[in-house]
C-alpha cells in the first residue's frame, strides 16, 4: 500500500479502549440491538462470535470461517481413510 496523500485523522487509527467502547455502546437507545463487526466500513458485516483477551488486547472475533472448515473435520472425527 502506498503512503496516503493526506494523513489519516487520529480517530481513525488510535482505536478504542474497552471502557470507551462500553461508554459508546451505552449511548444506544436499543440495548438489545445486535452488535456486528466490519472491516470494509459496513459493506459486509459479521456477528461477533468470540470476545477474547489476546496479548493484552480485547479481540472481537467471528468464528464462522472456522466452523465452516476445520470444525467440520473435527465433528467428523477425522476418520477419513485414504
C-alpha positions in Angstrom: 0.0 0.0 0.0 1.3 3.4 -0.9 1.6 6.3 1.5 -1.6 8.3 1.6 -1.5 11.8 0.1 -3.4 13.2 3.1 -2.7 11.9 6.6 -5.4 9.8 8.3 -7.3 11.5 11.1 -6.2 10.4 14.5 -9.6 9.0 15.4 -9.3 6.5 12.6 -6.1 4.8 13.8 -6.0 5.3 17.6 -8.5 2.6 18.4 -10.8 2.3 21.4 -10.4 1.1 24.9 -12.9 -1.3 26.5 -14.0 1.5 28.8 -14.6 3.8 25.8 -16.4 1.2 23.8 -18.7 0.3 26.6 -19.5 4.0 27.2 -20.3 4.4 23.5 -22.4 1.3 23.4 -24.4 2.5 26.4 -25.4 5.5 24.4 -27.5 3.3 22.1 -31.2 3.5 22.9 -31.9 -0.1 21.9 -29.6 -2.1 24.2 -30.9 -5.3 22.6 -29.6 -4.4 19.2 -27.2 -7.0 17.6 -23.5 -6.0 17.5 -21.7 -6.8 14.3 -18.2 -6.1 13.0 -17.0 -4.9 9.6 -13.6 -4.5 8.1 -14.9 -2.6 5.0 -16.8 0.2 6.5 -20.1 -1.7 6.6 -20.1 -3.2 3.1 -20.1 -6.6 4.7 -20.7 -7.3 8.4 -20.3 -10.4 10.6 -21.7 -11.3 14.0 -19.3 -11.3 17.0 -18.9 -15.0 18.0 -16.0 -14.7 20.4 -14.6 -12.0 22.7 -11.1 -12.9 23.9 -8.0 -11.5 25.6 -5.1 -11.7 23.2 -1.7 -10.2 24.0 -3.4 -7.7 26.4 -6.0 -6.6 23.9 -9.7 -7.3 23.7 -10.3 -9.1 20.4 -13.8 -9.4 18.9 -13.8 -12.3 16.5 -16.2 -14.1 14.1 -15.9 -17.9 14.1 -17.9 -18.7 11.0 -15.0 -19.5 8.7 -13.5 -21.9 11.2 -16.8 -23.7 11.8 -17.4 -24.0 8.0 -13.9 -25.6 7.5 -11.7 -27.2 10.3 -14.6 -27.7 12.7 -16.4 -29.8 10.1 -13.4 -32.2 10.1 -13.3 -32.3 13.9 -17.0 -33.2 14.1 -16.5 -35.9 11.5 -13.8 -37.4 13.8 -11.1 -37.1 11.2 -11.8 -40.7 10.4 -11.5 -40.5 6.6 -9.4 -43.3 5.2 -7.3 -42.9 2.1 
